[in-house]
Amino acid sequence: MSNPTIELKQKKRTFNSTWLKTYEGFEDYTEEHAEKIVEQLQQLANIVCDHVQKGSI
């Protein structure tokens, strides 16, 4: 049985405080707080990607 190949297609997107503040609940965040949240989300995304890549080897 062969493993399915997953092809990821990603649009070129910018994830920053302006992007975050477009979501409900984040509109009133300060720039500093929004940037901190975006950094945390990027760290989480890296952890998830590493986990997925290690699982597919």
C-alpha positions as CSV (number, residue, x, y, z in Angstrom):
1,M,0.0,0.0,0.0
2,S,1.5,3.3,-1.0
3,N,1.4,6.5,1.1
4,P,-0.6,9.4,-0.4
5,T,1.4,12.4,-1.2
6,I,0.1,15.7,0.1
7,E,0.9,18.7,-2.0
8,L,0.7,21.9,-0.1
9,K,-0.3,25.0,-2.0
10,Q,0.0,28.2,-0.1
11,K,-0.8,31.7,-1.2
12,K,1.8,34.4,-0.5
13,R,0.3,36.0,2.6
14,T,1.6,38.4,5.2
15,F,0.7,37.6,8.8
16,N,1.2,40.6,10.9
17,S,-0.7,42.7,13.5
18,T,-2.8,44.3,10.7
19,W,-3.9,40.9,9.5
20,L,-4.7,39.7,13.1
21,K,-6.8,42.7,13.8
22,T,-9.2,41.9,11.0
23,Y,-10.5,39.0,13.1
24,E,-13.4,39.4,15.5
25,G,-12.1,39.8,19.1
26,F,-8.7,41.2,18.0
27,E,-9.8,44.6,16.6
28,D,-8.9,46.6,19.7
29,Y,-5.5,45.0,20.4
30,T,-2.6,47.3,20.5
31,E,0.0,46.9,17.8
32,E,2.5,45.5,20.4
33,H,0.0,43.0,21.8
34,A,-1.1,41.9,18.3
35,E,2.5,41.4,17.1
36,K,3.2,39.3,20.2
37,I,0.1,37.1,19.4
38,V,1.3,36.8,15.7
39,E,4.7,35.7,16.9
40,Q,3.1,33.0,19.1
41,L,1.0,31.8,16.2
42,Q,4.1,31.6,14.0
43,Q,5.9,29.5,16.7
44,L,2.8,27.2,17.0
45,A,2.7,26.8,13.2
46,N,6.4,25.8,13.2
47,I,5.8,23.2,15.8
48,V,2.8,21.8,13.9
49,C,4.7,21.7,10.6
50,D,7.7,20.0,12.2
51,H,5.4,17.4,13.8
52,V,3.6,16.7,10.5
53,Q,6.9,16.5,8.5
54,K,8.4,14.0,11.0
55,G,5.2,11.9,10.9
56,S,5.3,11.7,7.1
57,I,8.9,10.4,6.8
